[in-house]
Amino acid sequence: MAKEYDVVVLGGGTGGYVAAIRAAKNGLKTAIVEKSKLGGTCLHKGCIPTKALLRSAEVYRLVRKSADFGVDVRDAALNFAKIRERKNAVVAQLHRGVQSLMKKGKIDVYEGTGRILGPSIFSPVAGTVSIEGAGTDNEMLLPKNLIIATGSRPRVLPGFAVDGEYVMTSDEALEMEELPASILIAGGGAIGVEWASMLADFGVKVTIIEASPRLLPGEDSDISKEITRLMKKKGVAIFTGTAFNAASLQTGDGKVRIGTENGKTFEADKLLLSVGRLANTENIGLENTDIEIENGVIQVNEVYQTKESHIYAIGDCIGGLQLAHVAAREGIIAADRIAGKSVDPLDDTMVPKCVYSNPEIASVGLTEEKAKEKGYDVKIGRFSFQAVGKALVYGETDGFVKIVADAKTDDLLGVHIIGPHATDMISEAGLARVLDAAPWEVAMNIHPHPTLSEAIGEAALAVDGLEIHA
């Protein structure tokens, strides 16, 4: 006998469990099907474990320059086993928290692989979920509405075999028991830059190979230039406009050797593939439905309905901005829509993006280049952290805040930050975008002194040439 629910969520990652909580709070009987662990990629293989490692790298870097602060620390040593232990403890604590949220929300959790069935004896329409796995006895769930939140996995370049010893994705890199002496990173996007920053701070010799003309090609070009300068400053070798020749890959004797299309050869202990992610759309029964897939991702409308109107899809499996906070908001929109509430479609230009390197990078809205492509006559405000007292106190003065505004209407188009605690500060800019603020309105917000956020206020003033401390 199939168990009936108002909502079944297929996948318990960030988007999935947030959608389930929202559905439950909307008074809907809700269940989640998860084949691995609640929390998904973000909690177990992405956001949280990598940020735990980055925090350890930050502390190690600070200890090594502690003499600059008048603190003499001798013989500082890196204990990577303890670092891994701390990372795992953070993940475990948050995992317990998600499990607790499911119990609190009275959300039924089914462990196993969910597969969507077509019209059957259980339902005249597609959407019944069959759960396969140890101890599940092929349970059947019959939802009035289904939310697909199956996430994504690391993309692997053609011709590269991931073995975990020489060639890795971020999944395997998180399981390293020892740090390599050297590493090649294929890809200079957010994940590649974060790993490069972290490993360089741990003392690993890092080389980034990026096929695009610059690092972080989706960020503002000024941000890209600055992070390139600062990565090189900490010893990272960077080769842009360069692509690997997969046929030249050789592994053995503790080394990876590979050539590029332009004939250059690289050697290191390990190779990390950081070239994007692929949506998990296979083997979940989509072929039993009328759901459309294009370029490997599920097609949805602005409220995340698929071609089967009672089946929704959110998160990485629909492409777009593959960010945990985006998946969460998509899940809320879908759950509210199912509950019959009025919803506002998600505007990508309102979404903050963060890179947790050292220094951090955060942005919201349009880059200067994109604004000009869209026909805006732009004016720019920029302010360096070198002129911010709190940054000097912290000993972290690299970077700047850049504001892009419409010269005709004074609308705030984009804010881009590279510098200390950029990822924490970007929410002020995000709120300004939501409220359709002008730069002068951001400047009118009194920024307490001394704080890092003063750089935002000064950059807002600088849009009209009114900055005080420059």
Helices and strands as residue ranges (DSSP letters): E 3-10, H 14-25, E 30-34, H 40-45, H 47-64, G 66-69, H 80-104, E 108-111, E 113-116, E 129-132, E 139-148, E 152-154, E 167-168, H 170-173, E 182-186, H 190-201, E 205-210, H 221-233, E 237-240, E 244-252, E 255-260, E 265-268, E 270-273, E 277-279, G 286-288, E 293-294, E 297-298, E 311-313, G 315-318, H 324-338, G 348-350, E 353-355, E 360-365, H 368-373, E 378-384, G 385-387, H 389-394, E 400-406, E 412-419, H 422-434, H 439-444, H 454-462
